[in-house]
Amino acid sequence: MELLNIKKLDLEKKKVFIRCDFNVPMDEFGNISDDRRIRSALATINFCLDQDCAVILASHLGRPEGKVNEKYSLIPVARRLHQLLKRDVIFASDVVGEDAVSKASALKATEILLLENIRFEAGETNDDEELSKKLAAMADVYINDAFGVSHRAHSSVHGITKYFDDEHRAAGFLLEKEITFFGKLINEPVRPFAAIVGGSKVSGKLEALVNLLPKVDKVFIGGGMAFTFLKQMGYNIGASLVEDDLLDDAQKIMDEAKKLGVKFYLPVDVVAADKFAEDAVSKLVTAQEIPDDWMGLDIGPATVRLYREGLSDVQTVLWNGPMGVYEMDKFARGSSKIAHFVADSYATTVVGGGDTADLVQRIGLDEEMSFISTGGGASLELLEGKILPGVLPLIIQ
Ligand code: AMP
């Protein structure tokens, strides 16, 4: 799959609309706590500025659900962009309103305009025709550099592409890098290839698991999703997170793994807690004997040893989803131990998913991984073998 390449466009002195993913985490005071996604977009922005383009940037932040909500304003992003680019960033107080339209039309070469949160417009998530048209009317060229939302058929990712032909639209460097990386990972991984899959639920990752099975040699399950499998095996899982409607699917996945010769690892012990809270009473128990009313919130030390042993010979590791409730220190140990082991290995290590990236960053191991994807849902859909709606219009036919 080859994407329309930004380097092949005639960009000189053009007005370029770049859909970025500036959906960055904020702390309780509204400060950006991790600007990886903003930094990841700089290559494309700078490339356009170097061609004397006028650059219009659009992004969403959080889920304002089609209404203006100051909490989700992109003003902090404008400030961070200004610091990182060392250039003035003009800010539009709306998306396609009077302010945005007049600032976009007055924008001169090498100037940068950031539109307000695109999801303040109700039409964005409905892939609204009218909104797509208004956004497209602002620029001569469209670039998608928002890998994190490319699995969504939204106006600024999908609808807008209809208004530009192949000479006037392309993938940005980040999108290109992510798609190329995952393409190689899925088609030609160096073996043995292991997937570590965790997080809260089986439902969110069911299809990805099914699609990964024929491609990997080993799967290591952690996090809340493990308990649906453990329950299906007849274990006492107490009050742990479980999806009873997916017990059959869990069985099918285990049967399929067996049929394909994929080694399917489940936790053998867990850190169980009497409630879902940092100050819970906790104890180590085997995965077969979680007391009633107690819930497993992390993998235990025996599981960590088992997983390390199983991971010791792998050449490629794909990790999506934490091993426990890593946001609470008390239940972060399993994820942290696995992260250290993976980071120290000589394997190609790929981290996908916002939570897993956040976890790796919190323990300071982000530089040690081979690749950290900016898209959680998007990378999973790629692994499911889907072509993302935001990417499809940018594929060279
Ligand atoms: P996901 O969005 O599906 O990748 O899930 C990430 C979330 O799963 C994190 O916020 C974790 O706190 C949560 N999680 C991980 N392990 C467990 C567990 N054993 N029980 C409940 N939640 C969990």
Boltz pocket constraint, residues with backbone or C-beta under 6 A from the ligand:
constraints:
  - pocket:
      binder: B
      contacts: [[A, 198], [A, 199], [A, 200], [A, 201], [A, 204], [A, 222], [A, 223], [A, 224], [A, 225], [A, 241], [A, 296], [A, 297], [A, 298], [A, 320], [A, 321], [A, 322], [A, 323], [A, 324], [A, 325], [A, 326], [A, 327], [A, 353], [A, 355]]
      max_distance: 6.0
